[in-house]
């Protein structure tokens, strides 16, 4: 498996460390995994898309479902306003 300049052991460690077990299997968020890979590898230059691609290849090979959410703020939940407008 070719993953460019990323170390296979680093990619595997990131996938295993960031995967969440769910009732339907294992789920991996690329936003969390990209952050972890940047810290482990010291690579703060490579694009998020390139990192997500390398991470997802390993995750899929390990049987994980991958959520591509590497957009800024994707890990925060935005709920609509709970305010109800009442007509007079």
PyMOL Python script that loads the backbone (N, CA, C, O; Angstrom):
from pymol import cmd

cmd.read_pdbstr("""\
ATOM      1  N   UNK A   1       0.841  -1.167   0.000  1.00  0.00           N
ATOM      2  CA  UNK A   1       0.000   0.000   0.000  1.00  0.00           C
ATOM      3  C   UNK A   1       0.893   1.239   0.000  1.00  0.00           C
ATOM      4  O   UNK A   1       1.757   1.386   0.864  1.00  0.00           O
ATOM      5  N   UNK A   2       0.686   2.115  -0.955  1.00  0.00           N
ATOM      6  CA  UNK A   2       1.501   3.315  -1.071  1.00  0.00           C
ATOM      7  C   UNK A   2       0.790   4.496  -0.418  1.00  0.00           C
ATOM      8  O   UNK A   2      -0.326   4.836  -0.810  1.00  0.00           O
ATOM      9  N   UNK A   3       1.416   5.122   0.565  1.00  0.00           N
ATOM     10  CA  UNK A   3       0.827   6.261   1.248  1.00  0.00           C
ATOM     11  C   UNK A   3       1.743   7.472   1.199  1.00  0.00           C
ATOM     12  O   UNK A   3       1.825   8.238   2.159  1.00  0.00           O
ATOM     13  N   UNK A   4       2.433   7.644   0.072  1.00  0.00           N
ATOM     14  CA  UNK A   4       3.290   8.813  -0.083  1.00  0.00           C
ATOM     15  C   UNK A   4       4.425   8.824   0.917  1.00  0.00           C
ATOM     16  O   UNK A   4       5.135   7.829   1.064  1.00  0.00           O
ATOM     17  N   UNK A   5       4.601   9.931   1.601  1.00  0.00           N
ATOM     18  CA  UNK A   5       5.731  10.085   2.507  1.00  0.00           C
ATOM     19  C   UNK A   5       5.386   9.793   3.966  1.00  0.00           C
ATOM     20  O   UNK A   5       6.210  10.040   4.847  1.00  0.00           O
ATOM     21  N   UNK A   6       4.196   9.277   4.240  1.00  0.00           N
ATOM     22  CA  UNK A   6       3.807   8.977   5.620  1.00  0.00           C
ATOM     23  C   UNK A   6       4.256   7.572   6.005  1.00  0.00           C
ATOM     24  O   UNK A   6       4.172   6.635   5.211  1.00  0.00           O
ATOM     25  N   UNK A   7       4.732   7.445   7.232  1.00  0.00           N
ATOM     26  CA  UNK A   7       5.160   6.159   7.748  1.00  0.00           C
ATOM     27  C   UNK A   7       3.937   5.286   8.023  1.00  0.00           C
ATOM     28  O   UNK A   7       2.972   5.730   8.647  1.00  0.00           O
ATOM     29  N   UNK A   8       3.989   4.062   7.559  1.00  0.00           N
ATOM     30  CA  UNK A   8       2.864   3.125   7.722  1.00  0.00           C
ATOM     31  C   UNK A   8       2.522   2.906   9.197  1.00  0.00           C
ATOM     32  O   UNK A   8       1.348   2.807   9.553  1.00  0.00           O
ATOM     33  N   UNK A   9       3.529   2.830  10.044  1.00  0.00           N
ATOM     34  CA  UNK A   9       3.296   2.632  11.484  1.00  0.00           C
ATOM     35  C   UNK A   9       2.574   3.838  12.087  1.00  0.00           C
ATOM     36  O   UNK A   9       1.698   3.676  12.936  1.00  0.00           O
ATOM     37  N   UNK A  10       2.941   5.052  11.648  1.00  0.00           N
ATOM     38  CA  UNK A  10       2.264   6.252  12.133  1.00  0.00           C
ATOM     39  C   UNK A  10       0.804   6.266  11.715  1.00  0.00           C
ATOM     40  O   UNK A  10      -0.077   6.579  12.516  1.00  0.00           O
ATOM     41  N   UNK A  11       0.549   5.924  10.453  1.00  0.00           N
ATOM     42  CA  UNK A  11      -0.830   5.895   9.957  1.00  0.00           C
ATOM     43  C   UNK A  11      -1.665   4.870  10.711  1.00  0.00           C
ATOM     44  O   UNK A  11      -2.803   5.148  11.089  1.00  0.00           O
ATOM     45  N   UNK A  12      -1.107   3.699  10.926  1.00  0.00           N
ATOM     46  CA  UNK A  12      -1.826   2.647  11.651  1.00  0.00           C
ATOM     47  C   UNK A  12      -2.097   3.070  13.094  1.00  0.00           C
ATOM     48  O   UNK A  12      -3.186   2.828  13.614  1.00  0.00           O
ATOM     49  N   UNK A  13      -1.130   3.690  13.736  1.00  0.00           N
ATOM     50  CA  UNK A  13      -1.307   4.156  15.117  1.00  0.00           C
ATOM     51  C   UNK A  13      -2.398   5.214  15.200  1.00  0.00           C
ATOM     52  O   UNK A  13      -3.204   5.201  16.131  1.00  0.00           O
ATOM     53  N   UNK A  14      -2.432   6.126  14.239  1.00  0.00           N
ATOM     54  CA  UNK A  14      -3.449   7.176  14.215  1.00  0.00           C
ATOM     55  C   UNK A  14      -4.837   6.571  14.028  1.00  0.00           C
ATOM     56  O   UNK A  14      -5.779   6.943  14.728  1.00  0.00           O
ATOM     57  N   UNK A  15      -4.963   5.645  13.091  1.00  0.00           N
ATOM     58  CA  UNK A  15      -6.261   5.020  12.839  1.00  0.00           C
ATOM     59  C   UNK A  15      -6.737   4.266  14.077  1.00  0.00           C
ATOM     60  O   UNK A  15      -7.889   4.411  14.487  1.00  0.00           O
ATOM     61  N   UNK A  16      -5.867   3.471  14.668  1.00  0.00           N
ATOM     62  CA  UNK A  16      -6.263   2.701  15.856  1.00  0.00           C
ATOM     63  C   UNK A  16      -6.565   3.612  17.043  1.00  0.00           C
ATOM     64  O   UNK A  16      -7.453   3.307  17.839  1.00  0.00           O
ATOM     65  N   UNK A  17      -5.844   4.720  17.175  1.00  0.00           N
ATOM     66  CA  UNK A  17      -6.047   5.629  18.290  1.00  0.00           C
ATOM     67  C   UNK A  17      -7.277   6.510  18.155  1.00  0.00           C
ATOM     68  O   UNK A  17      -7.832   6.957  19.159  1.00  0.00           O
ATOM     69  N   UNK A  18      -7.707   6.764  16.931  1.00  0.00           N
ATOM     70  CA  UNK A  18      -8.826   7.690  16.700  1.00  0.00           C
ATOM     71  C   UNK A  18     -10.135   6.996  16.323  1.00  0.00           C
ATOM     72  O   UNK A  18     -11.156   7.662  16.155  1.00  0.00           O
ATOM     73  N   UNK A  19     -10.119   5.692  16.191  1.00  0.00           N
ATOM     74  CA  UNK A  19     -11.323   4.957  15.810  1.00  0.00           C
ATOM     75  C   UNK A  19     -12.237   4.767  17.014  1.00  0.00           C
ATOM     76  O   UNK A  19     -11.796   4.423  18.110  1.00  0.00           O
ATOM     77  N   UNK A  20     -13.520   5.001  16.773  1.00  0.00           N
ATOM     78  CA  UNK A  20     -14.535   4.807  17.807  1.00  0.00           C
ATOM     79  C   UNK A  20     -15.358   3.578  17.456  1.00  0.00           C
ATOM     80  O   UNK A  20     -15.779   3.415  16.311  1.00  0.00           O
ATOM     81  N   UNK A  21     -15.584   2.724  18.425  1.00  0.00           N
ATOM     82  CA  UNK A  21     -16.416   1.542  18.195  1.00  0.00           C
ATOM     83  C   UNK A  21     -17.878   1.928  18.331  1.00  0.00           C
ATOM     84  O   UNK A  21     -18.279   2.571  19.301  1.00  0.00           O
ATOM     85  N   UNK A  22     -18.642   1.540  17.376  1.00  0.00           N
ATOM     86  CA  UNK A  22     -20.087   1.778  17.367  1.00  0.00           C
ATOM     87  C   UNK A  22     -20.778   0.436  17.188  1.00  0.00           C
ATOM     88  O   UNK A  22     -20.135  -0.568  16.883  1.00  0.00           O
ATOM     89  N   UNK A  23     -22.071   0.426  17.376  1.00  0.00           N
ATOM     90  CA  UNK A  23     -22.808  -0.832  17.256  1.00  0.00           C
ATOM     91  C   UNK A  23     -22.712  -1.408  15.846  1.00  0.00           C
ATOM     92  O   UNK A  23     -22.815  -2.621  15.669  1.00  0.00           O
ATOM     93  N   UNK A  24     -22.517  -0.559  14.850  1.00  0.00           N
ATOM     94  CA  UNK A  24     -22.425  -1.025  13.471  1.00  0.00           C
ATOM     95  C   UNK A  24     -20.987  -1.219  13.010  1.00  0.00           C
ATOM     96  O   UNK A  24     -20.755  -1.516  11.838  1.00  0.00           O
ATOM     97  N   UNK A  25     -20.018  -1.058  13.906  1.00  0.00           N
ATOM     98  CA  UNK A  25     -18.627  -1.235  13.525  1.00  0.00           C
ATOM     99  C   UNK A  25     -17.756  -0.101  14.013  1.00  0.00           C
ATOM    100  O   UNK A  25     -18.113   0.607  14.954  1.00  0.00           O
ATOM    101  N   UNK A  26     -16.617   0.070  13.376  1.00  0.00           N
ATOM    102  CA  UNK A  26     -15.658   1.098  13.775  1.00  0.00           C
ATOM    103  C   UNK A  26     -15.811   2.334  12.900  1.00  0.00           C
ATOM    104  O   UNK A  26     -16.001   2.229  11.688  1.00  0.00           O
ATOM    105  N   UNK A  27     -15.728   3.500  13.522  1.00  0.00           N
ATOM    106  CA  UNK A  27     -15.910   4.771  12.834  1.00  0.00           C
ATOM    107  C   UNK A  27     -14.699   5.652  13.061  1.00  0.00           C
ATOM    108  O   UNK A  27     -14.234   5.790  14.192  1.00  0.00           O
ATOM    109  N   UNK A  28     -14.179   6.254  11.989  1.00  0.00           N
ATOM    110  CA  UNK A  28     -13.017   7.126  12.085  1.00  0.00           C
ATOM    111  C   UNK A  28     -13.353   8.500  11.530  1.00  0.00           C
ATOM    112  O   UNK A  28     -13.799   8.625  10.390  1.00  0.00           O
ATOM    113  N   UNK A  29     -13.139   9.527  12.336  1.00  0.00           N
ATOM    114  CA  UNK A  29     -13.295  10.918  11.926  1.00  0.00           C
ATOM    115  C   UNK A  29     -11.959  11.409  11.397  1.00  0.00           C
ATOM    116  O   UNK A  29     -10.958  11.362  12.113  1.00  0.00           O
ATOM    117  N   UNK A  30     -11.925  11.883  10.149  1.00  0.00           N
ATOM    118  CA  UNK A  30     -10.649  12.328   9.590  1.00  0.00           C
ATOM    119  C   UNK A  30     -10.141  13.602  10.250  1.00  0.00           C
ATOM    120  O   UNK A  30      -8.929  13.817  10.292  1.00  0.00           O
ATOM    121  N   UNK A  31     -11.019  14.454  10.766  1.00  0.00           N
ATOM    122  CA  UNK A  31     -10.530  15.689  11.395  1.00  0.00           C
ATOM    123  C   UNK A  31      -9.657  15.376  12.602  1.00  0.00           C
ATOM    124  O   UNK A  31      -8.587  15.964  12.761  1.00  0.00           O
ATOM    125  N   UNK A  32     -10.093  14.474  13.437  1.00  0.00           N
ATOM    126  CA  UNK A  32      -9.309  14.069  14.621  1.00  0.00           C
ATOM    127  C   UNK A  32      -8.035  13.348  14.191  1.00  0.00           C
ATOM    128  O   UNK A  32      -6.960  13.597  14.736  1.00  0.00           O
ATOM    129  N   UNK A  33      -8.160  12.454  13.213  1.00  0.00           N
ATOM    130  CA  UNK A  33      -7.010  11.670  12.757  1.00  0.00           C
ATOM    131  C   UNK A  33      -5.945  12.558  12.110  1.00  0.00           C
ATOM    132  O   UNK A  33      -4.751  12.320  12.288  1.00  0.00           O
ATOM    133  N   UNK A  34      -6.368  13.575  11.365  1.00  0.00           N
ATOM    134  CA  UNK A  34      -5.405  14.493  10.740  1.00  0.00           C
ATOM    135  C   UNK A  34      -4.627  15.240  11.812  1.00  0.00           C
ATOM    136  O   UNK A  34      -3.408  15.379  11.711  1.00  0.00           O
ATOM    137  N   UNK A  35      -5.319  15.718  12.831  1.00  0.00           N
ATOM    138  CA  UNK A  35      -4.637  16.406  13.930  1.00  0.00           C
ATOM    139  C   UNK A  35      -3.597  15.502  14.570  1.00  0.00           C
ATOM    140  O   UNK A  35      -2.470  15.929  14.821  1.00  0.00           O
ATOM    141  N   UNK A  36      -3.968  14.251  14.835  1.00  0.00           N
ATOM    142  CA  UNK A  36      -3.046  13.298  15.459  1.00  0.00           C
ATOM    143  C   UNK A  36      -1.853  13.000  14.563  1.00  0.00           C
ATOM    144  O   UNK A  36      -0.719  12.929  15.038  1.00  0.00           O
ATOM    145  N   UNK A  37      -2.104  12.823  13.258  1.00  0.00           N
ATOM    146  CA  UNK A  37      -1.007  12.527  12.337  1.00  0.00           C
ATOM    147  C   UNK A  37      -0.051  13.713  12.243  1.00  0.00           C
ATOM    148  O   UNK A  37       1.160  13.517  12.142  1.00  0.00           O
ATOM    149  N   UNK A  38      -0.567  14.926  12.275  1.00  0.00           N
ATOM    150  CA  UNK A  38       0.304  16.110  12.247  1.00  0.00           C
ATOM    151  C   UNK A  38       1.230  16.127  13.465  1.00  0.00           C
ATOM    152  O   UNK A  38       2.415  16.436  13.345  1.00  0.00           O
ATOM    153  N   UNK A  39       0.689  15.796  14.628  1.00  0.00           N
ATOM    154  CA  UNK A  39       1.496  15.783  15.853  1.00  0.00           C
ATOM    155  C   UNK A  39       2.539  14.665  15.804  1.00  0.00           C
ATOM    156  O   UNK A  39       3.713  14.892  16.099  1.00  0.00           O
ATOM    157  N   UNK A  40       2.108  13.467  15.433  1.00  0.00           N
ATOM    158  CA  UNK A  40       3.020  12.315  15.398  1.00  0.00           C
ATOM    159  C   UNK A  40       4.126  12.499  14.365  1.00  0.00           C
ATOM    160  O   UNK A  40       5.293  12.224  14.641  1.00  0.00           O
ATOM    161  N   UNK A  41       3.753  12.967  13.174  1.00  0.00           N
ATOM    162  CA  UNK A  41       4.730  13.067  12.089  1.00  0.00           C
ATOM    163  C   UNK A  41       5.502  14.387  12.086  1.00  0.00           C
ATOM    164  O   UNK A  41       6.577  14.477  11.492  1.00  0.00           O
ATOM    165  N   UNK A  42       4.955  15.411  12.749  1.00  0.00           N
ATOM    166  CA  UNK A  42       5.582  16.723  12.720  1.00  0.00           C
ATOM    167  C   UNK A  42       5.348  17.444  11.402  1.00  0.00           C
ATOM    168  O   UNK A  42       5.989  18.458  11.124  1.00  0.00           O
ATOM    169  N   UNK A  43       4.434  16.929  10.589  1.00  0.00           N
ATOM    170  CA  UNK A  43       4.137  17.496   9.270  1.00  0.00           C
ATOM    171  C   UNK A  43       2.962  18.466   9.387  1.00  0.00           C
ATOM    172  O   UNK A  43       1.813  18.053   9.542  1.00  0.00           O
ATOM    173  N   UNK A  44       3.269  19.760   9.311  1.00  0.00           N
ATOM    174  CA  UNK A  44       2.228  20.776   9.381  1.00  0.00           C
ATOM    175  C   UNK A  44       2.084  21.501   8.045  1.00  0.00           C
ATOM    176  O   UNK A  44       1.500  22.583   7.978  1.00  0.00           O
ATOM    177  N   UNK A  45       2.621  20.897   6.982  1.00  0.00           N
ATOM    178  CA  UNK A  45       2.621  21.510   5.658  1.00  0.00           C
ATOM    179  C   UNK A  45       1.685  20.788   4.693  1.00  0.00           C
ATOM    180  O   UNK A  45       1.005  21.433   3.896  1.00  0.00           O
ATOM    181  N   UNK A  46       1.642  19.477   4.756  1.00  0.00           N
ATOM    182  CA  UNK A  46       0.830  18.680   3.841  1.00  0.00           C
ATOM    183  C   UNK A  46      -0.635  19.066   3.984  1.00  0.00           C
ATOM    184  O   UNK A  46      -1.109  19.334   5.088  1.00  0.00           O
ATOM    185  N   UNK A  47      -1.355  19.092   2.856  1.00  0.00           N
ATOM    186  CA  UNK A  47      -2.768  19.484   2.867  1.00  0.00           C
ATOM    187  C   UNK A  47      -3.614  18.456   3.624  1.00  0.00           C
ATOM    188  O   UNK A  47      -3.266  17.277   3.702  1.00  0.00           O
ATOM    189  N   UNK A  48      -4.723  18.928   4.175  1.00  0.00           N
ATOM    190  CA  UNK A  48      -5.656  18.046   4.867  1.00  0.00           C
ATOM    191  C   UNK A  48      -6.160  16.949   3.942  1.00  0.00           C
ATOM    192  O   UNK A  48      -6.325  15.804   4.365  1.00  0.00           O
ATOM    193  N   UNK A  49      -6.407  17.294   2.676  1.00  0.00           N
ATOM    194  CA  UNK A  49      -6.923  16.316   1.716  1.00  0.00           C
ATOM    195  C   UNK A  49      -5.947  15.171   1.491  1.00  0.00           C
ATOM    196  O   UNK A  49      -6.354  14.012   1.420  1.00  0.00           O
ATOM    197  N   UNK A  50      -4.662  15.490   1.377  1.00  0.00           N
ATOM    198  CA  UNK A  50      -3.647  14.456   1.169  1.00  0.00           C
ATOM    199  C   UNK A  50      -3.521  13.568   2.406  1.00  0.00           C
ATOM    200  O   UNK A  50      -3.379  12.350   2.295  1.00  0.00           O
ATOM    201  N   UNK A  51      -3.574  14.187   3.575  1.00  0.00           N
ATOM    202  CA  UNK A  51      -3.502  13.406   4.817  1.00  0.00           C
ATOM    203  C   UNK A  51      -4.741  12.528   4.968  1.00  0.00           C
ATOM    204  O   UNK A  51      -4.633  11.360   5.342  1.00  0.00           O
ATOM    205  N   UNK A  52      -5.906  13.081   4.683  1.00  0.00           N
ATOM    206  CA  UNK A  52      -7.154  12.314   4.788  1.00  0.00           C
ATOM    207  C   UNK A  52      -7.136  11.125   3.845  1.00  0.00           C
ATOM    208  O   UNK A  52      -7.627  10.050   4.191  1.00  0.00           O
ATOM    209  N   UNK A  53      -6.574  11.308   2.656  1.00  0.00           N
ATOM    210  CA  UNK A  53      -6.481  10.216   1.695  1.00  0.00           C
ATOM    211  C   UNK A  53      -5.613   9.079   2.234  1.00  0.00           C
ATOM    212  O   UNK A  53      -5.996   7.911   2.168  1.00  0.00           O
ATOM    213  N   UNK A  54      -4.449   9.428   2.765  1.00  0.00           N
ATOM    214  CA  UNK A  54      -3.540   8.405   3.311  1.00  0.00           C
ATOM    215  C   UNK A  54      -4.169   7.699   4.510  1.00  0.00           C
ATOM    216  O   UNK A  54      -4.090   6.477   4.629  1.00  0.00           O
ATOM    217  N   UNK A  55      -4.787   8.469   5.389  1.00  0.00           N
ATOM    218  CA  UNK A  55      -5.431   7.901   6.579  1.00  0.00           C
ATOM    219  C   UNK A  55      -6.593   6.997   6.190  1.00  0.00           C
ATOM    220  O   UNK A  55      -6.744   5.903   6.734  1.00  0.00           O
ATOM    221  N   UNK A  56      -7.409   7.454   5.251  1.00  0.00           N
ATOM    222  CA  UNK A  56      -8.589   6.672   4.865  1.00  0.00           C
ATOM    223  C   UNK A  56      -8.224   5.341   4.226  1.00  0.00           C
ATOM    224  O   UNK A  56      -8.925   4.347   4.415  1.00  0.00           O
ATOM    225  N   UNK A  57      -7.124   5.314   3.467  1.00  0.00           N
ATOM    226  CA  UNK A  57      -6.702   4.044   2.850  1.00  0.00           C
ATOM    227  C   UNK A  57      -6.376   3.000   3.919  1.00  0.00           C
ATOM    228  O   UNK A  57      -6.751   1.834   3.796  1.00  0.00           O
ATOM    229  N   UNK A  58      -5.681   3.427   4.956  1.00  0.00           N
ATOM    230  CA  UNK A  58      -5.327   2.508   6.043  1.00  0.00           C
ATOM    231  C   UNK A  58      -6.587   2.132   6.823  1.00  0.00           C
ATOM    232  O   UNK A  58      -6.786   0.962   7.151  1.00  0.00           O
ATOM    233  N   UNK A  59      -7.430   3.108   7.119  1.00  0.00           N
ATOM    234  CA  UNK A  59      -8.653   2.843   7.890  1.00  0.00           C
ATOM    235  C   UNK A  59      -9.563   1.855   7.177  1.00  0.00           C
ATOM    236  O   UNK A  59     -10.091   0.934   7.800  1.00  0.00           O
ATOM    237  N   UNK A  60      -9.747   2.036   5.895  1.00  0.00           N
ATOM    238  CA  UNK A  60     -10.600   1.132   5.121  1.00  0.00           C
ATOM    239  C   UNK A  60      -9.991  -0.266   5.085  1.00  0.00           C
ATOM    240  O   UNK A  60     -10.707  -1.262   5.192  1.00  0.00           O
ATOM    241  N   UNK A  61      -8.674  -0.341   4.935  1.00  0.00           N
ATOM    242  CA  UNK A  61      -7.990  -1.643   4.947  1.00  0.00           C
ATOM    243  C   UNK A  61      -8.177  -2.358   6.285  1.00  0.00           C
ATOM    244  O   UNK A  61      -8.179  -3.588   6.344  1.00  0.00           O
ATOM    245  N   UNK A  62      -8.336  -1.569   7.369  1.00  0.00           N
ATOM    246  CA  UNK A  62      -8.554  -2.153   8.701  1.00  0.00           C
ATOM    247  C   UNK A  62     -10.036  -2.344   9.018  1.00  0.00           C
ATOM    248  O   UNK A  62     -10.383  -2.730  10.135  1.00  0.00           O
ATOM    249  N   UNK A  63     -10.913  -2.079   8.047  1.00  0.00           N
ATOM    250  CA  UNK A  63     -12.347  -2.333   8.213  1.00  0.00           C
ATOM    251  C   UNK A  63     -13.127  -1.217   8.878  1.00  0.00           C
ATOM    252  O   UNK A  63     -14.207  -1.464   9.414  1.00  0.00           O
ATOM    253  N   UNK A  64     -12.617  -0.004   8.860  1.00  0.00           N
ATOM    254  CA  UNK A  64     -13.304   1.131   9.488  1.00  0.00           C
ATOM    255  C   UNK A  64     -14.172   1.877   8.483  1.00  0.00           C
ATOM    256  O   UNK A  64     -13.882   1.904   7.287  1.00  0.00           O
ATOM    257  N   UNK A  65     -15.227   2.474   8.986  1.00  0.00           N
ATOM    258  CA  UNK A  65     -16.012   3.425   8.220  1.00  0.00           C
ATOM    259  C   UNK A  65     -15.360   4.783   8.429  1.00  0.00           C
ATOM    260  O   UNK A  65     -15.023   5.142   9.558  1.00  0.00           O
ATOM    261  N   UNK A  66     -15.179   5.543   7.350  1.00  0.00           N
ATOM    262  CA  UNK A  66     -14.465   6.814   7.435  1.00  0.00           C
ATOM    263  C   UNK A  66     -15.427   7.975   7.196  1.00  0.00           C
ATOM    264  O   UNK A  66     -16.196   7.977   6.234  1.00  0.00           O
ATOM    265  N   UNK A  67     -15.369   8.962   8.091  1.00  0.00           N
ATOM    266  CA  UNK A  67     -16.152  10.184   7.946  1.00  0.00           C
ATOM    267  C   UNK A  67     -15.176  11.290   7.564  1.00  0.00           C
ATOM    268  O   UNK A  67     -14.284  11.630   8.341  1.00  0.00           O
ATOM    269  N   UNK A  68     -15.346  11.854   6.361  1.00  0.00           N
ATOM    270  CA  UNK A  68     -14.472  12.924   5.888  1.00  0.00           C
ATOM    271  C   UNK A  68     -15.023  14.262   6.385  1.00  0.00           C
ATOM    272  O   UNK A  68     -15.878  14.873   5.744  1.00  0.00           O
ATOM    273  N   UNK A  69     -14.525  14.698   7.520  1.00  0.00           N
ATOM    274  CA  UNK A  69     -15.023  15.921   8.154  1.00  0.00           C
ATOM    275  C   UNK A  69     -13.897  16.883   8.481  1.00  0.00           C
ATOM    276  O   UNK A  69     -13.927  17.553   9.514  1.00  0.00           O
ATOM    277  N   UNK A  70     -12.898  16.954   7.601  1.00  0.00           N
ATOM    278  CA  UNK A  70     -11.725  17.753   7.911  1.00  0.00           C
ATOM    279  C   UNK A  70     -11.895  19.249   7.659  1.00  0.00           C
ATOM    280  O   UNK A  70     -10.903  19.977   7.606  1.00  0.00           O
ATOM    281  N   UNK A  71     -13.125  19.719   7.502  1.00  0.00           N
ATOM    282  CA  UNK A  71     -13.373  21.150   7.351  1.00  0.00           C
ATOM    283  C   UNK A  71     -13.247  21.846   8.695  1.00  0.00           C
ATOM    284  O   UNK A  71     -13.556  21.253   9.729  1.00  0.00           O
ATOM    285  N   UNK A  72     -12.799  23.089   8.697  1.00  0.00           N
ATOM    286  CA  UNK A  72     -12.665  23.816   9.970  1.00  0.00           C
ATOM    287  C   UNK A  72     -13.979  23.857  10.735  1.00  0.00           C
ATOM    288  O   UNK A  72     -15.015  24.232  10.185  1.00  0.00           O
ATOM    289  N   UNK A  73     -13.931  23.475  11.991  1.00  0.00           N
ATOM    290  CA  UNK A  73     -15.118  23.499  12.830  1.00  0.00           C
ATOM    291  C   UNK A  73     -16.048  22.316  12.647  1.00  0.00           C
ATOM    292  O   UNK A  73     -17.139  22.298  13.217  1.00  0.00           O
ATOM    293  N   UNK A  74     -15.637  21.319  11.857  1.00  0.00           N
ATOM    294  CA  UNK A  74     -16.511  20.176  11.589  1.00  0.00           C
ATOM    295  C   UNK A  74     -16.737  19.326  12.829  1.00  0.00           C
ATOM    296  O   UNK A  74     -17.715  18.582  12.901  1.00  0.00           O
ATOM    297  N   UNK A  75     -15.844  19.429  13.805  1.00  0.00           N
ATOM    298  CA  UNK A  75     -15.985  18.611  14.994  1.00  0.00           C
ATOM    299  C   UNK A  75     -16.875  19.250  16.051  1.00  0.00           C
ATOM    300  O   UNK A  75     -17.052  18.680  17.127  1.00  0.00           O
ATOM    301  N   UNK A  76     -17.440  20.424  15.768  1.00  0.00           N
ATOM    302  CA  UNK A  76     -18.348  21.075  16.717  1.00  0.00           C
ATOM    303  C   UNK A  76     -19.777  20.916  16.229  1.00  0.00           C
ATOM    304  O   UNK A  76     -20.052  21.031  15.034  1.00  0.00           O
ATOM    305  N   UNK A  77     -20.657  20.658  17.131  1.00  0.00           N
ATOM    306  CA  UNK A  77     -22.053  20.444  16.790  1.00  0.00           C
ATOM    307  C   UNK A  77     -22.786  21.772  16.823  1.00  0.00           C
ATOM    308  O   UNK A  77     -22.743  22.484  17.826  1.00  0.00           O
ATOM    309  N   UNK A  78     -23.440  22.097  15.763  1.00  0.00           N
ATOM    310  CA  UNK A  78     -24.191  23.344  15.686  1.00  0.00           C
ATOM    311  C   UNK A  78     -25.678  23.022  15.723  1.00  0.00           C
ATOM    312  O   UNK A  78     -26.227  22.438  14.788  1.00  0.00           O
ATOM    313  N   UNK A  79     -26.314  23.410  16.810  1.00  0.00           N
ATOM    314  CA  UNK A  79     -27.743  23.152  16.964  1.00  0.00           C
ATOM    315  C   UNK A  79     -28.540  24.393  16.594  1.00  0.00           C
ATOM    316  O   UNK A  79     -28.119  25.511  16.892  1.00  0.00           O
ATOM    317  N   UNK A  80     -29.693  24.206  15.945  1.00  0.00           N
ATOM    318  CA  UNK A  80     -30.523  25.360  15.628  1.00  0.00           C
ATOM    319  C   UNK A  80     -31.079  25.981  16.904  1.00  0.00           C
ATOM    320  O   UNK A  80     -31.154  25.325  17.943  1.00  0.00           O
ATOM    321  N   UNK A  81     -31.452  27.202  16.819  1.00  0.00           N
ATOM    322  CA  UNK A  81     -31.983  27.912  17.970  1.00  0.00           C
ATOM    323  C   UNK A  81     -33.215  27.203  18.500  1.00  0.00           C
ATOM    324  O   UNK A  81     -34.051  26.733  17.727  1.00  0.00           O
ATOM    325  N   UNK A  82     -33.327  27.127  19.807  1.00  0.00           N
ATOM    326  CA  UNK A  82     -34.458  26.483  20.456  1.00  0.00           C
ATOM    327  C   UNK A  82     -35.646  27.444  20.617  1.00  0.00           C
ATOM    328  O   UNK A  82     -36.701  27.061  21.122  1.00  0.00           O
ATOM    329  N   UNK A  83     -35.458  28.686  20.183  1.00  0.00           N
ATOM    330  CA  UNK A  83     -36.476  29.708  20.346  1.00  0.00           C
ATOM    331  C   UNK A  83     -37.647  29.478  19.409  1.00  0.00           C
ATOM    332  O   UNK A  83     -37.453  29.245  18.216  1.00  0.00           O
ATOM    333  N   UNK A  84     -38.834  29.539  19.928  1.00  0.00           N
ATOM    334  CA  UNK A  84     -40.035  29.390  19.105  1.00  0.00           C
ATOM    335  C   UNK A  84     -40.719  30.742  19.013  1.00  0.00           C
ATOM    336  O   UNK A  84     -41.028  31.375  20.022  1.00  0.00           O
ATOM    337  N   UNK A  85     -40.947  31.171  17.774  1.00  0.00           N
ATOM    338  CA  UNK A  85     -41.646  32.433  17.590  1.00  0.00           C
ATOM    339  C   UNK A  85     -43.142  32.181  17.732  1.00  0.00           C
ATOM    340  O   UNK A  85     -43.701  31.299  17.080  1.00  0.00           O
ATOM    341  N   UNK A  86     -43.776  32.962  18.585  1.00  0.00           N
ATOM    342  CA  UNK A  86     -45.208  32.795  18.849  1.00  0.00           C
ATOM    343  C   UNK A  86     -45.935  33.942  18.177  1.00  0.00           C
ATOM    344  O   UNK A  86     -45.630  35.111  18.413  1.00  0.00           O
ATOM    345  N   UNK A  87     -46.894  33.600  17.343  1.00  0.00           N
ATOM    346  CA  UNK A  87     -47.695  34.621  16.662  1.00  0.00           C
ATOM    347  C   UNK A  87     -48.695  35.194  17.651  1.00  0.00           C
ATOM    348  O   UNK A  87     -49.305  34.462  18.430  1.00  0.00           O
ATOM    349  N   UNK A  88     -48.855  36.499  17.613  1.00  0.00           N
ATOM    350  CA  UNK A  88     -49.777  37.150  18.544  1.00  0.00           C
ATOM    351  C   UNK A  88     -51.176  37.162  18.025  1.00  0.00           C
ATOM    352  O   UNK A  88     -52.077  37.675  18.690  1.00  0.00           O
TER     353      UNK A  88
END
""", "prot")
cmd.dss("prot")
cmd.show_as("cartoon", "prot")
cmd.util.cbc("prot")
cmd.orient("prot")
